[in-house]
Amino acid sequence: MTQQKSTNIHWHAGNLSREERWGALKARGCTLWFTGLSGAGKSTLALALERELFAKGYQVYVLDGDNVRQGLNANLGFSPEDRAENIRRVGEVAALFADAGLITITSFISPYRADRKRARAAAKDRFHEIYIHAELDTCERRDPKGLYKRARRGEIPEFTGVSAPYEAPEAPELAVDTDSLSVEESVARIVGYVEKNFVITRAISTA
């Protein structure tokens, strides 16, 4: 658990309720936490899902691992400690986005169950873990960034799946097997899950 260093601070409640925000956007805010090995298809599916949901009229945003490390988390590396802090920060940001009413898609390897559990705690019942699964040999064959080849040559230390562990989800809300499903089939499955669980089909009472 992260130690809070700030003192004399108080939570200020807003003048808009969560129900009002969600009702205006026609969807319950949520965090769709994509986790899986590099090359499993997380970023590809996240961006395709974002486009599909946006086309349907929903407010949606992707927090991508590489993008976040160029700004918010630019000072973090890939040691276990830095990975934990990377996921902690993203979990808190995603929880805020979800509270505001956005369908928030995160695309991070997030290899450790403890870190994902902490992200879940930040978003509470708005957190839905989606396991983007592909076997290691499939990911290595795809290797879109050439990272596995570099890791096998010892050029990238602590690379997940090669020289660092990946702890697969034990009970994800949804699992998508990209070994057997196409991008289109995978996106359709996730869209169905979103529309079943988060789309508001009637007004939310704010009384």
Residue, then its C-alpha position, 0 to 999 in steps of 0.5 A: m500500500t502506498q504511504q500518503k505523505s500529504t497532510n491536512i488534505h480533504w476529499h471535496a465532493g463535486n456538485l454532480s453525482r455519478e448518476e447524473r454524469w453517467g446518465a448524460l453519457k448513456a453508459r456507466g463509467c468503467t475500467l476495462w483492464f486489458t492484461g496479457l503478454s506483449g504481442a497478445g494483441k492488447s493495443t490492437l484490440a484496445l484501439a479497435l474497440e475504442r473506434e467501435l464504441f465511439a462509433k456507437g456514440y459512447q465516450v471512450y478513451v484508451l490509456d496505452g502503456d507506451n503512451v503513458r510512459q512518454g508522459l505521466n510515467a516517463n520517470l519509470g523503468f521496468s524493474p518490479e518496483d517501477r512496474a508496480e508504480n506504473i500500474r498504481r498511477v494508471g489504476e488511479v487515473a483510470a478510476l477517475f476517468a471511469d468515475a467521470g463516466l468514460i469507458t476507459i480501456t487500459s492496455f498494459i502487460s501488468p504482469y503481477r496479480a498484486d498490482r492488478k488487484r490494487a488497480r481494482a481496489a482503486a476503481k472498485d466495482r467499476f474495474h473489469e479485468i479482460y485477459i487478452h490471451a495468446e500463447l508465448d510462442t504465438c506472441e514471439r512469432r508476431d513480435p510486432k516491435g521486435l522485443y522478443k528477439r532483443a530479449r532473447r539476445g539479452e538486450i532487454p533485461e526483465f522482459t515479461g515472458v522471457s526473463a520476468p514472470y507473467e502471472a495470468p489472471e485467475a478469474p478475469e471478468l472476460a477472457v479473449d483468446t487471440d490465438s483462435l479469434s480474429v481482431e474483428e471477432s475479439v472486438a465483437r465479443i468485448v463490445g457485447y460484454v460492454e453493451k450487456n454490462f455498462v450501457i444505460t437503456r433507461a434513465i438513472s434516478t437521481a432522487 
